[in-house]
């Protein structure tokens, strides 16, 4: 039985038409209805409709304003923080976590017409992310090794950087980020082997906690012939011009 003040739902209406429902709730309900995951390092662009990213920016601005209020900052009279809530919201949505909210970069793929089958190394690619534990910066470099075959798709060198930037533009832990990037490059190029090494500084260690400014984390993913052939793996690692 319908309440007098509640309009009847029709095939033309949906919960998304509810006025006053936060856009984050609408997006979250679409994801749940599709039984998809929306962890911090997942891309949710397919569930965001045109214009909603601007609404999400407004919503995050309001929530961040509340955080600053709870930190007992005088937003009315402090000339340094008057627009901080908006700046932080824009930083998260449009920059630091942009890899969650936009579709992946277009990558033009070309056939391996010359049947190239020699080791290719791209790097160092500078990457910037944020740890999902404290939202502190993670800044480092990535080296990518590809062993193509005659069926491997060839992509431009800059595209490796674009793909890395898209994957890293989310709250991440380094171990999972490298695996995500490897999965994506594997899908795009279908090589005989793929190797990725990442070295990064974590400001959750340098800025807080133990405050160790010199520690870095290095991890790798080896697939295909890089995993099976120790000589090829050694060749790749020896060609990375890392500085101690």
N, C-alpha and C positions, 0 to 999 in steps of 0.2 A: 504494500500500500504506500503510495507516494505522499510525502508531506506537502502541505499546501505551498510552502515557500521553496520547494525544490522542483525545478523544471524537469520534465520527463526527458530521458535520454532517447534520441532518435538515431537511425543509421547514419545521419549526417553529422552527429555530434560525437565527441570522444572526450576522455579525461584531459587530453591536450588542449581542449578549448576552454578549460576552466580558467577564469580570470583570477589572478592573484596567486596561482600556484607557481612557486619558484621554478625557474627553468631547469635548475639542477635536478629537481624532483622529476620533471618530465623526461629528461634525458635518462636518468637512472631507471625509471620505470620501463622505458623502451628497451634498455639493455637487459633488464631482468626478464622481460617478456620474451626476448630472443634467447634466453638462457646462455648469455655470454658473460665472460668475466670482465670486470673493470678494476683490476688492480692498478696500483700507481704507475706501473710501467707498461700498461696496455694502451693501445690506440683505440679511441672511441669515436673517431670522426664520422663513421657511417651512421651514428645515432644522433648526430647534431644537425638540425635543420637550418636552412639559410636564415641569417639574422640572429640566431640563438647565441652565437659566440659573443656578440655585443651585449646581449642580455646577461649572459654568464659573467661577463666582465663587470657589469653593474652590480650583480649579486655578490661577487667576491669582494668588490670595493666596500659594500655595506658591511659584510662580515669582518673584513679587515679593520674597518673603522671601530667595530666593537672590540676587537683584540687590542687596538691601541688605547681605547678607553679603559679597558681592564688593566692595562699596564700603567694606568694613572698618568697619562700624558695629556697635557693641556692643549688639545687640538685647536681650540678657539683662539688662543693667544700665542702659541708657539709657531713662529713664522717658518721654522725648519720642517715641521711635520704636518702642516695644514693640508697638503696634497699627498702625503705619504701613502695613505690607504689606496688611492687610485694608482699611484706609481707602482706599488707592490702588486696589486691585482693585475695590472698590465704586464708587469715583468713575468709573473707566473703564466698567465694565459697566452700572451703573445710571444714570449721569448723563451724563458727557462724551461717551461713544460709544454711548449708549442707542439712537440712531437706526439702528445696525447690527443690533440684536438684538430689537427689537420691531416689530410690524406698524404700518403707517401709521395715523394718527389717523382715526377715523370722520368723514366729511365729508358732512353732509346737503346735498343739492343740490335747488334749487327751479327750476321753469321760469320763464323771463323773461316773466311774464304781462303786464307793462305794456310790453313791447317796448322796454326801455331801450336806448339806443344812444349815450349820452354817456360821455365819459371818466371813469373811476373810478380814484382813486389811494388806495392804502393805505400808510401809513407815517408816520414811521419805525418799523419793527419792529426791536427790539434782538435781535441774534442772537449766539450764542456757539458757537464751534467750536474745533478744534485743528488745526494744520498737520500734514500727514502726514509731513513731513520730520523735525521735531524734537519733535512732540507738545506744542508750545507753544501757548498760547491765541491764538485769533483772535476778536476781539470788535469788533462793528460794528453797522451799521444797514442796513436794506433798505427800498427803496421799490418798490412794485408798481403798475404802471399797466395797466388792463384796458379795452379797447374792446369792449363787448359787442355782440351782435346778437340778433335775436328768438329764435334757437335756443340762445343761450348759457345755460348753467346758472348760477344765482345761488347763491353760497355766503356764509355769514356772515363778517363782517369778522374775527372772532377765528380763523376757520379758516385764513386766510392765515398768521397767526402760528404756528398749530399745524403747518402743513405746512412752514414755514420751519424751525421748531425741529427737526422730525423729520429733515429733510435735513441740517441743519447739525450734528446730533448724531453726527458721524462724523469720523474723521481726513480732512481735506479740503485741497485747494488752492482758493483763492477762485474762480478761473476756472471750475473744473469744478462747484463747488457751485451757482453761479448758473445754469448750464445745467441741472443736475439739477432745481432748483426750477422753472425755466421749463417744462421738460418735464412736470413733475407738474401744475402749474397749468393748462397748456394741455390736458392730458388731462382734468382735472376740469371745466373751464369751457367749452372750445371757443369762445374769443372770436375776433373779427375781428383783434384785435391784442393783443399782450402786451409789456410793457416792464418790465425789472427793473434797478435800479441798486443796487449794494452798495458801501458804504464801510467799511473795517475797519482796525483796528490789528493788526499782526502782532507778537507778542512774541518770535518767532524773530529779529526785527530789534531789538526794544527791550530784551530781556532778555539777549541773547547777541549774538555776531557784532559788527556795527557799533555796537550799543547806541544806536540812533537812536530817541528817544522820540516824535518828532513826525511821522514819516512815516506816511502812510496809503495804502492801495491802493483805487482806485475802478475798478470795471468794470461793464459793462452787457450786457444781452441785449435785442435788439429783434426783434420778430417781427410778421409780418402787416403791417397798415397802419402800424404804427410804423416799420417798416423802409422802406416804400414812400413814406410821406407825410412830408416833412421838416417841414412846418408842425405836424403833430400831434406829431412827435418834439420839436420845440422847445417846444411848449406843455407837454408832460409834464415836460421838463427844467426849464423855467422855474417850474413849480409846486412843485418839490421844495424845501422850506425848509431847504436845507443851510447850515451856518455855516462860514465860512472859518476 
